[in-house]
Amino acid sequence: MLPLAAEPVRVGTFLSETRLVHDTGRGLPSNNIRGVAIQGSAVYAATAQGLAVRRGTSWAVEQPGGPLDHVAAGPSGVWVAGGQRIWRLGGDRPEVAMISTSQRIVALGAGIQLWVATEAALFRHQQGALAQERSFAGTQVRQIAVASDERVAVAAQNGLFLRSTQGAWEIVRPSDGRRSWAPLDVRGVAFDEKGRLWFASPQGVGLLDRGRWKLHDASDGIPYGDFTSVAAANGRVWLGTTKGVVTFDGQHWGYRQGKRWLADDAVRQVAAAADGSAWVAGSQGISEIALKPLTLAAKAKQFDDEIEKRHRRTPYGYVLAAHLKRPGDLTEWTNHDSDNDGLWTSMYGAAQCFAYGATGSPEAKARAVKAFEALRFLGTVTQSGDHPAPRGFVARTILPGDGPDPNQHDSPEQDRQFRATRDKLWKTITPRWPKTADGQWYWKSDTSSDELDGHFFFYGLYFDLVAKTEAERAPVREHLRAMGDHFLAHGFNYVDHDGQPTRWGYFDPATLNHNHDFWGERGMNSLSMLAYLKVVSHITGDPKYDQAARKLIDDHGYEMNVMFPKTHGGPGAGNQSDDEMIFMNFYSLLRYEKDARLRGFYLRALAHAWENERPEMNPFFNFIYASLATGEKLVGTHDTLDLAAKGDWLEDSIDTLKRIPLDRVNWKLSHTHRQDLRPIGEARGRQRGYRLNGKVLPADEQYVQHWNHDPWALEQGGDGRSLGDGAVFLLPYYMGLYHGFIVD
C-alpha cells in the first residue's frame, strides 16, 4: 500500500435516490395522471379514470370515478376535483361539495379550509358552500398553497399573491437586496414544513424565510426554468418543469430528467413527502423518487451481485454490459461480445484485486482469480488453428465456435470500406476471427493498445495483491514472459497472425518518432511500452526487460515522449478513452520505477494530465494521481514543486461514488436546453459544456458506462436496452478503500 494522500474520510450512511414508476401495471386505473397529493403515508392520484390511493405498498381504485383533474390534502381532508365538481374524501363515501359557478376548476389548495380557483375567481369552502374570496378574471391560477398557520399563496398568470393570517391580500414584489422582481407568469408556489414560502416564475425561484427573501436565477445554477409546479418538504424543494424536475437542498441545484428518473419529462404536478421522497405526475404515470439509506459497501455488494447475475459471458466470465430485450426491463437479457472484452474484464478484475487487498474477502479473491484465467485464456486461444498468432498475442475477445461465423460480418470488404471512409490506416486482415484447432472458439484479432493497457494494469495488481503463493504466481510469470518476449521479438510492436502489427499496435521508435501518421500516438504509446516492460520486469524478475526499456529511453527519448502523453486544448478538449489508458499506464509505471530522474519526468507529466482532468470529478483518475503523487516533490531550476493532490479532489471523488446511480440502464439524458451550463463546442458531433463551477455534470445526471466516456457531452445514454455493469463504481471504490482515502 502506498502512503496516504489525505486524511481518510469515513463515508458512513448517505441517502441514495432511486426511481420507481407507478402505472397501470402497478395498479393505477390510468397512466394519465393529472394531480398527486400526500397525506401522512398515503398517496392520492387524480387520473383520467378516477381516483387511486396508495396505502402501504399497493394502489386501490376508489370513488369518485371518471376524469379527475386535481387533488389536494390538508387538515380539512383530501379533496379531488374534476370539471366543475369537488369531492371531499371521508367516511364510507365521498362528500360532494357543489360550487356556485359554472367555471371549470383550475386549482385546489387544502388547509383548515379548502381553497378553490376557477377560471374566474378564488373561493373558500365554508359551511358546505363556496364563498368568493377575490376575482381572477382574465388571468389563470396555476397553484394554491396553504401554510400550517393558514397563510395562502397563489401562483397566477398575473403575479404572486399572498394572504396573511389576518386575511389581508398583497401582490408580492420580492427583493433580497441583490435582486428585485415583479414576478409575472408565476408557475408554482409551496410552503415547506418550516412555513417558508417558495415560488417559481420565469425570473427564477424565490424563498421567503421569516420575512426575508432569497432570490435565485440561472446565474445561481438553476438548471431549467420552464416551471409547472412546486413542492417542498424535508429541507428540499422540488420544481416540476416541462422537461424534468429541478431540485434544491439549500446548497446544490439538481436536475432529474429522462426515463432514468421520470416516466414523462412533462411534469404536471409534484408532491413532496416528509420522508424526503417526491411523487411526480405526468401523462405516463407517477414517478416515485425515493431516498434510500445506503453505504458505499452496500452499493458495491449490489453491483458485485448484479455482475454475477447478468454480466458474465462464456464460461470464462468476461464482464461487460448486457443487452435488454425491452427498454429498462431487467427480466430478459442477453450477453454479447465487444471489441474491449479484455479491457473491461481487466478493469473489473483490478477492482477485485483492490477489494481483496483492502478487505481480504475470499469472494474478491475468487473473482480476481477468475478474471486472471479469463484474460490468460485470451493469450492461449490464439495459439492454434490455421491462423495462429505469435506467442504472447492476446485476442480482443472470443465467441463460441458452434455459433454463427463472425467473419460473415467482420469481412475484408467491411475493412476496406472503413479504411476508405473513416480511417486511412485501418487494417484489412483475413480472417479477422480465426478459429481454434479444436473448433471450440473464434477469437478476434487486431488487438488494440487499450486492450493491452487494461491487461498490464491488472497483471501487476493481481501479482502483488492476490497471487501470494508460488503456485499462484508461476502462471502469471509464464503469461507475462510470453507477452514481454513478444514485444522484444517484434521490435516492440504487437504482431498479429498475419505477421504485421495491429492497427493500434505500433510501439517501435521508428514509427512513433519518425512517422507523421502516428504523431498523435507518440507520447501515449511510448508511455504504454515503458509501462508494459516495467510490469513484465517486476513480475518475472528478468533484467532484460529493464534493459530494453533503458534502450528506448537512452537512444530514442521515450521518457521525453512521455512528458506529453496526449495533445489537447485544455479541459474537455480530448478523448477520455486516451485519458483512461494514460492514467492506468502511469499507475503501472510509477509503482515500479525506482530511478529518481525518470520518476521526476513521469510525475511531472502525470501532474499535468491530472490538472486537465480535475474538473471531471473522476474518482478513478483522482485516486490514481493521489496515490502516486503523495509525498513527491520536484526540485526544479527555480523552485521546488509539491506534487501532492490539493483542493477538493477527495470530496469530488466521494460525491461521484455516492451519485453513480444504482440504475445502470443507458437511458437517454439530454442537457442541451439547460440554462446553467457553459458551452465548449462540439466533439464527434455532440454538443458539450460544463457547469458554472467549471466542473462537469454530477454522476447522477450522466450515463457513465466506463471511465472512457465523455463527461462534457450534453447528450448521453441511449435507448434503454443496454445495462451497464457496476465495475465503473467498483474499481474506484475498492481502490479508494485500498489506498485509505475512504473508510466505509
TASULVEN-V666761 format. One record per run of one state. SS is the DSSP state (A for helix, B for strand, O for the rest). FROM is the first residue (numbers start at 0). LEN is the number of residues. If there is no record, write none. Layout:
BEGIN
SS|FROM|LEN, SS|FROM|LEN
END
This chain:
BEGIN
O|0|8, B|8|2, O|10|3, B|13|9, O|22|1, A|23|3, O|26|6, B|32|7, O|39|2, B|41|6, O|47|2, B|49|6, O|55|2, B|57|5, O|62|7, B|69|5, O|74|2, B|76|6, O|82|2, B|84|5, O|89|5, B|94|4, O|98|6, B|104|6, O|110|3, B|113|5, O|118|2, B|120|6, O|126|2, B|128|7, O|135|5, B|140|6, O|146|5, B|151|5, O|156|2, B|158|5, O|163|5, B|168|3, O|171|3, B|174|1, O|175|4, B|179|1, O|180|7, B|187|4, O|191|5, B|196|5, O|201|2, B|203|6, O|209|2, B|211|5, O|216|1, A|217|3, O|220|6, B|226|7, O|233|2, B|235|6, O|241|2, B|243|5, O|248|4, B|252|4, O|256|12, B|268|4, O|272|5, B|277|5, O|282|2, B|284|10, O|294|1, A|295|15, O|310|1, B|311|2, O|313|4, B|317|2, O|319|2, B|321|3, O|324|8, B|332|3, O|335|5, A|340|19, O|359|2, A|361|22, O|383|14, B|397|3, O|400|5, A|405|3, O|408|3, A|411|10, O|421|11, B|432|3, O|435|5, B|440|4, O|444|4, A|448|18, O|466|3, A|469|20, O|489|5, B|494|1, O|495|5, B|500|1, O|501|7, A|508|6, O|514|1, A|515|25, O|540|2, A|542|14, O|556|1, A|557|5, O|562|13, A|575|17, O|592|3, A|595|21, O|616|2, A|618|11, O|629|3, B|632|3, O|635|4, B|639|3, O|642|6, A|648|11, O|659|5, B|664|6, O|670|6, B|676|7, O|683|2, B|685|6, O|691|7, A|698|3, O|701|11, B|712|1, O|713|1, B|714|9, O|723|3, A|726|12, O|738|3, B|741|2, O|743|1
END
